[in-house]
Every structure is written in structure tokens, then in C-alpha cells.
Amino acid sequence: MNLHTAMSPIDAPRPTREDEMAYATGWTISGLATLGTIIAVWLFAL
């Protein structure tokens, strides 16, 4: 194994940027809202 392969920048951990956190937060909120809607329709038979 050569040194270049062992120290590949792809494997190096990188800090999470704020825009990635906002993206993940948006998808989480969207998913929870979708689940809430499905459960509300199921419970109240709308």
C-alpha cells in the first residue's frame, strides 16, 4: 500500500458546514410534518 492511497483526502473527516446542517434540519422538519399529517388523517379519518 502506498502512502498516497493511505492518506487519501476522501477519507479525511471534514467539518460540517452550516448549510449542510440547515439542509438536514429542513428535511427532518419536512419528514416530521409529513408523518404528522399521515397520523392525523389516519386517526381522524379525514
PyMOL Python script that loads the backbone (N, CA, C, O; Angstrom):
from pymol import cmd

cmd.read_pdbstr("""\
ATOM      1  N   MET A   1       0.859  -1.164   0.000  1.00  0.00           N
ATOM      2  CA  MET A   1       0.000   0.000   0.000  1.00  0.00           C
ATOM      3  C   MET A   1       0.907   1.229   0.000  1.00  0.00           C
ATOM      4  O   MET A   1       1.831   1.335   0.806  1.00  0.00           O
ATOM      5  N   ASN A   2       0.627   2.153  -0.917  1.00  0.00           N
ATOM      6  CA  ASN A   2       1.465   3.341  -0.924  1.00  0.00           C
ATOM      7  C   ASN A   2       0.885   4.418  -0.012  1.00  0.00           C
ATOM      8  O   ASN A   2      -0.276   4.348   0.390  1.00  0.00           O
ATOM      9  N   LEU A   3       1.695   5.395   0.301  1.00  0.00           N
ATOM     10  CA  LEU A   3       1.303   6.442   1.245  1.00  0.00           C
ATOM     11  C   LEU A   3       0.162   7.295   0.691  1.00  0.00           C
ATOM     12  O   LEU A   3      -0.699   7.737   1.451  1.00  0.00           O
ATOM     13  N   HIS A   4       0.145   7.526  -0.598  1.00  0.00           N
ATOM     14  CA  HIS A   4      -0.893   8.360  -1.191  1.00  0.00           C
ATOM     15  C   HIS A   4      -2.281   7.725  -1.008  1.00  0.00           C
ATOM     16  O   HIS A   4      -3.250   8.426  -0.717  1.00  0.00           O
ATOM     17  N   THR A   5      -2.373   6.434  -1.176  1.00  0.00           N
ATOM     18  CA  THR A   5      -3.647   5.742  -1.010  1.00  0.00           C
ATOM     19  C   THR A   5      -4.084   5.743   0.451  1.00  0.00           C
ATOM     20  O   THR A   5      -5.270   5.902   0.740  1.00  0.00           O
ATOM     21  N   ALA A   6      -3.153   5.568   1.364  1.00  0.00           N
ATOM     22  CA  ALA A   6      -3.493   5.510   2.781  1.00  0.00           C
ATOM     23  C   ALA A   6      -3.944   6.865   3.316  1.00  0.00           C
ATOM     24  O   ALA A   6      -4.750   6.920   4.244  1.00  0.00           O
ATOM     25  N   MET A   7      -3.447   7.941   2.756  1.00  0.00           N
ATOM     26  CA  MET A   7      -3.766   9.269   3.253  1.00  0.00           C
ATOM     27  C   MET A   7      -4.684  10.025   2.290  1.00  0.00           C
ATOM     28  O   MET A   7      -4.550  11.239   2.137  1.00  0.00           O
ATOM     29  N   SER A   8      -5.592   9.338   1.656  1.00  0.00           N
ATOM     30  CA  SER A   8      -6.488   9.939   0.691  1.00  0.00           C
ATOM     31  C   SER A   8      -7.343  11.019   1.342  1.00  0.00           C
ATOM     32  O   SER A   8      -7.876  10.794   2.429  1.00  0.00           O
ATOM     33  N   PRO A   9      -7.491  12.177   0.720  1.00  0.00           N
ATOM     34  CA  PRO A   9      -8.310  13.240   1.308  1.00  0.00           C
ATOM     35  C   PRO A   9      -9.795  12.886   1.372  1.00  0.00           C
ATOM     36  O   PRO A   9     -10.546  13.510   2.122  1.00  0.00           O
ATOM     37  N   ILE A  10     -10.219  11.901   0.601  1.00  0.00           N
ATOM     38  CA  ILE A  10     -11.624  11.476   0.635  1.00  0.00           C
ATOM     39  C   ILE A  10     -11.957  10.870   2.000  1.00  0.00           C
ATOM     40  O   ILE A  10     -13.073  11.034   2.493  1.00  0.00           O
ATOM     41  N   ASP A  11     -11.002  10.177   2.608  1.00  0.00           N
ATOM     42  CA  ASP A  11     -11.227   9.526   3.888  1.00  0.00           C
ATOM     43  C   ASP A  11     -11.074  10.473   5.071  1.00  0.00           C
ATOM     44  O   ASP A  11     -11.469  10.140   6.188  1.00  0.00           O
ATOM     45  N   ALA A  12     -10.505  11.642   4.835  1.00  0.00           N
ATOM     46  CA  ALA A  12     -10.266  12.583   5.931  1.00  0.00           C
ATOM     47  C   ALA A  12     -11.588  13.176   6.391  1.00  0.00           C
ATOM     48  O   ALA A  12     -12.412  13.566   5.564  1.00  0.00           O
ATOM     49  N   PRO A  13     -11.801  13.248   7.699  1.00  0.00           N
ATOM     50  CA  PRO A  13     -13.037  13.859   8.194  1.00  0.00           C
ATOM     51  C   PRO A  13     -13.051  15.349   7.872  1.00  0.00           C
ATOM     52  O   PRO A  13     -12.019  16.018   7.921  1.00  0.00           O
ATOM     53  N   ARG A  14     -14.225  15.852   7.545  1.00  0.00           N
ATOM     54  CA  ARG A  14     -14.333  17.274   7.245  1.00  0.00           C
ATOM     55  C   ARG A  14     -15.396  17.884   8.141  1.00  0.00           C
ATOM     56  O   ARG A  14     -16.354  17.208   8.514  1.00  0.00           O
ATOM     57  N   PRO A  15     -15.242  19.127   8.484  1.00  0.00           N
ATOM     58  CA  PRO A  15     -16.230  19.760   9.364  1.00  0.00           C
ATOM     59  C   PRO A  15     -17.574  19.928   8.666  1.00  0.00           C
ATOM     60  O   PRO A  15     -17.632  20.120   7.452  1.00  0.00           O
ATOM     61  N   THR A  16     -18.639  19.857   9.431  1.00  0.00           N
ATOM     62  CA  THR A  16     -19.980  20.040   8.889  1.00  0.00           C
ATOM     63  C   THR A  16     -20.249  21.532   8.776  1.00  0.00           C
ATOM     64  O   THR A  16     -20.134  22.274   9.751  1.00  0.00           O
ATOM     65  N   ARG A  17     -20.606  21.955   7.588  1.00  0.00           N
ATOM     66  CA  ARG A  17     -20.878  23.374   7.381  1.00  0.00           C
ATOM     67  C   ARG A  17     -22.309  23.695   7.769  1.00  0.00           C
ATOM     68  O   ARG A  17     -23.162  22.812   7.852  1.00  0.00           O
ATOM     69  N   GLU A  18     -22.553  24.973   8.006  1.00  0.00           N
ATOM     70  CA  GLU A  18     -23.884  25.404   8.449  1.00  0.00           C
ATOM     71  C   GLU A  18     -24.963  25.111   7.407  1.00  0.00           C
ATOM     72  O   GLU A  18     -26.090  24.770   7.765  1.00  0.00           O
ATOM     73  N   ASP A  19     -24.627  25.241   6.119  1.00  0.00           N
ATOM     74  CA  ASP A  19     -25.644  24.985   5.099  1.00  0.00           C
ATOM     75  C   ASP A  19     -26.054  23.520   5.059  1.00  0.00           C
ATOM     76  O   ASP A  19     -27.199  23.207   4.735  1.00  0.00           O
ATOM     77  N   GLU A  20     -25.127  22.617   5.388  1.00  0.00           N
ATOM     78  CA  GLU A  20     -25.473  21.198   5.454  1.00  0.00           C
ATOM     79  C   GLU A  20     -26.377  20.923   6.646  1.00  0.00           C
ATOM     80  O   GLU A  20     -27.282  20.093   6.562  1.00  0.00           O
ATOM     81  N   MET A  21     -26.137  21.616   7.758  1.00  0.00           N
ATOM     82  CA  MET A  21     -26.996  21.462   8.930  1.00  0.00           C
ATOM     83  C   MET A  21     -28.397  22.003   8.627  1.00  0.00           C
ATOM     84  O   MET A  21     -29.389  21.393   9.027  1.00  0.00           O
ATOM     85  N   ALA A  22     -28.490  23.118   7.937  1.00  0.00           N
ATOM     86  CA  ALA A  22     -29.795  23.676   7.578  1.00  0.00           C
ATOM     87  C   ALA A  22     -30.535  22.730   6.643  1.00  0.00           C
ATOM     88  O   ALA A  22     -31.746  22.552   6.773  1.00  0.00           O
ATOM     89  N   TYR A  23     -29.824  22.128   5.709  1.00  0.00           N
ATOM     90  CA  TYR A  23     -30.423  21.173   4.776  1.00  0.00           C
ATOM     91  C   TYR A  23     -30.984  19.973   5.536  1.00  0.00           C
ATOM     92  O   TYR A  23     -32.117  19.557   5.294  1.00  0.00           O
ATOM     93  N   ALA A  24     -30.197  19.422   6.448  1.00  0.00           N
ATOM     94  CA  ALA A  24     -30.643  18.273   7.234  1.00  0.00           C
ATOM     95  C   ALA A  24     -31.817  18.649   8.131  1.00  0.00           C
ATOM     96  O   ALA A  24     -32.754  17.866   8.285  1.00  0.00           O
ATOM     97  N   THR A  25     -31.775  19.832   8.718  1.00  0.00           N
ATOM     98  CA  THR A  25     -32.869  20.285   9.573  1.00  0.00           C
ATOM     99  C   THR A  25     -34.154  20.445   8.765  1.00  0.00           C
ATOM    100  O   THR A  25     -35.232  20.063   9.222  1.00  0.00           O
ATOM    101  N   GLY A  26     -34.040  20.999   7.583  1.00  0.00           N
ATOM    102  CA  GLY A  26     -35.214  21.161   6.726  1.00  0.00           C
ATOM    103  C   GLY A  26     -35.848  19.836   6.358  1.00  0.00           C
ATOM    104  O   GLY A  26     -37.070  19.698   6.391  1.00  0.00           O
ATOM    105  N   TRP A  27     -35.021  18.857   6.007  1.00  0.00           N
ATOM    106  CA  TRP A  27     -35.554  17.534   5.676  1.00  0.00           C
ATOM    107  C   TRP A  27     -36.179  16.864   6.894  1.00  0.00           C
ATOM    108  O   TRP A  27     -37.184  16.164   6.768  1.00  0.00           O
ATOM    109  N   THR A  28     -35.597  17.071   8.066  1.00  0.00           N
ATOM    110  CA  THR A  28     -36.155  16.494   9.294  1.00  0.00           C
ATOM    111  C   THR A  28     -37.524  17.092   9.591  1.00  0.00           C
ATOM    112  O   THR A  28     -38.473  16.367   9.890  1.00  0.00           O
ATOM    113  N   ILE A  29     -37.623  18.415   9.508  1.00  0.00           N
ATOM    114  CA  ILE A  29     -38.910  19.077   9.762  1.00  0.00           C
ATOM    115  C   ILE A  29     -39.943  18.639   8.732  1.00  0.00           C
ATOM    116  O   ILE A  29     -41.096  18.385   9.079  1.00  0.00           O
ATOM    117  N   SER A  30     -39.540  18.548   7.480  1.00  0.00           N
ATOM    118  CA  SER A  30     -40.454  18.114   6.423  1.00  0.00           C
ATOM    119  C   SER A  30     -40.946  16.687   6.678  1.00  0.00           C
ATOM    120  O   SER A  30     -42.130  16.396   6.511  1.00  0.00           O
ATOM    121  N   GLY A  31     -40.041  15.811   7.078  1.00  0.00           N
ATOM    122  CA  GLY A  31     -40.413  14.426   7.363  1.00  0.00           C
ATOM    123  C   GLY A  31     -41.369  14.321   8.536  1.00  0.00           C
ATOM    124  O   GLY A  31     -42.336  13.561   8.489  1.00  0.00           O
ATOM    125  N   LEU A  32     -41.100  15.085   9.592  1.00  0.00           N
ATOM    126  CA  LEU A  32     -41.986  15.061  10.756  1.00  0.00           C
ATOM    127  C   LEU A  32     -43.363  15.632  10.421  1.00  0.00           C
ATOM    128  O   LEU A  32     -44.377  15.117  10.893  1.00  0.00           O
ATOM    129  N   ALA A  33     -43.408  16.688   9.612  1.00  0.00           N
ATOM    130  CA  ALA A  33     -44.695  17.250   9.196  1.00  0.00           C
ATOM    131  C   ALA A  33     -45.483  16.245   8.360  1.00  0.00           C
ATOM    132  O   ALA A  33     -46.700  16.128   8.506  1.00  0.00           O
ATOM    133  N   THR A  34     -44.794  15.526   7.492  1.00  0.00           N
ATOM    134  CA  THR A  34     -45.454  14.503   6.675  1.00  0.00           C
ATOM    135  C   THR A  34     -46.011  13.390   7.550  1.00  0.00           C
ATOM    136  O   THR A  34     -47.155  12.970   7.376  1.00  0.00           O
ATOM    137  N   LEU A  35     -45.207  12.916   8.487  1.00  0.00           N
ATOM    138  CA  LEU A  35     -45.687  11.875   9.409  1.00  0.00           C
ATOM    139  C   LEU A  35     -46.871  12.372  10.227  1.00  0.00           C
ATOM    140  O   LEU A  35     -47.837  11.635  10.423  1.00  0.00           O
ATOM    141  N   GLY A  36     -46.808  13.611  10.706  1.00  0.00           N
ATOM    142  CA  GLY A  36     -47.911  14.181  11.474  1.00  0.00           C
ATOM    143  C   GLY A  36     -49.189  14.242  10.661  1.00  0.00           C
ATOM    144  O   GLY A  36     -50.271  13.962  11.176  1.00  0.00           O
ATOM    145  N   THR A  37     -49.072  14.605   9.401  1.00  0.00           N
ATOM    146  CA  THR A  37     -50.247  14.659   8.520  1.00  0.00           C
ATOM    147  C   THR A  37     -50.837  13.276   8.301  1.00  0.00           C
ATOM    148  O   THR A  37     -52.054  13.098   8.351  1.00  0.00           O
ATOM    149  N   ILE A  38     -49.977  12.302   8.060  1.00  0.00           N
ATOM    150  CA  ILE A  38     -50.452  10.927   7.843  1.00  0.00           C
ATOM    151  C   ILE A  38     -51.152  10.399   9.091  1.00  0.00           C
ATOM    152  O   ILE A  38     -52.210   9.777   8.995  1.00  0.00           O
ATOM    153  N   ILE A  39     -50.575  10.642  10.246  1.00  0.00           N
ATOM    154  CA  ILE A  39     -51.175  10.162  11.501  1.00  0.00           C
ATOM    155  C   ILE A  39     -52.497  10.878  11.769  1.00  0.00           C
ATOM    156  O   ILE A  39     -53.460  10.250  12.210  1.00  0.00           O
ATOM    157  N   ALA A  40     -52.554  12.205  11.505  1.00  0.00           N
ATOM    158  CA  ALA A  40     -53.799  12.937  11.712  1.00  0.00           C
ATOM    159  C   ALA A  40     -54.905  12.415  10.801  1.00  0.00           C
ATOM    160  O   ALA A  40     -56.040  12.242  11.246  1.00  0.00           O
ATOM    161  N   VAL A  41     -54.593  12.167   9.559  1.00  0.00           N
ATOM    162  CA  VAL A  41     -55.593  11.632   8.627  1.00  0.00           C
ATOM    163  C   VAL A  41     -56.039  10.245   9.071  1.00  0.00           C
ATOM    164  O   VAL A  41     -57.223   9.917   8.992  1.00  0.00           O
ATOM    165  N   TRP A  42     -55.108   9.442   9.533  1.00  0.00           N
ATOM    166  CA  TRP A  42     -55.432   8.083   9.975  1.00  0.00           C
ATOM    167  C   TRP A  42     -56.315   8.116  11.231  1.00  0.00           C
ATOM    168  O   TRP A  42     -57.306   7.390  11.313  1.00  0.00           O
ATOM    169  N   LEU A  43     -55.953   8.958  12.208  1.00  0.00           N
ATOM    170  CA  LEU A  43     -56.711   9.000  13.470  1.00  0.00           C
ATOM    171  C   LEU A  43     -58.091   9.607  13.295  1.00  0.00           C
ATOM    172  O   LEU A  43     -59.065   9.104  13.853  1.00  0.00           O
ATOM    173  N   PHE A  44     -58.186  10.686  12.524  1.00  0.00           N
ATOM    174  CA  PHE A  44     -59.445  11.409  12.425  1.00  0.00           C
ATOM    175  C   PHE A  44     -60.238  11.027  11.174  1.00  0.00           C
ATOM    176  O   PHE A  44     -61.314  11.578  10.938  1.00  0.00           O
ATOM    177  N   ALA A  45     -59.731  10.105  10.383  1.00  0.00           N
ATOM    178  CA  ALA A  45     -60.383   9.597   9.176  1.00  0.00           C
ATOM    179  C   ALA A  45     -60.897  10.754   8.305  1.00  0.00           C
ATOM    180  O   ALA A  45     -62.052  10.774   7.880  1.00  0.00           O
ATOM    181  N   LEU A  46     -60.009  11.701   8.059  1.00  0.00           N
ATOM    182  CA  LEU A  46     -60.390  12.869   7.251  1.00  0.00           C
ATOM    183  C   LEU A  46     -60.455  12.527   5.791  1.00  0.00           C
ATOM    184  O   LEU A  46     -60.760  13.390   4.968  1.00  0.00           O
TER     185      LEU A  46
END
""", "prot")
cmd.dss("prot")
cmd.show_as("cartoon", "prot")
cmd.util.cbc("prot")
cmd.orient("prot")
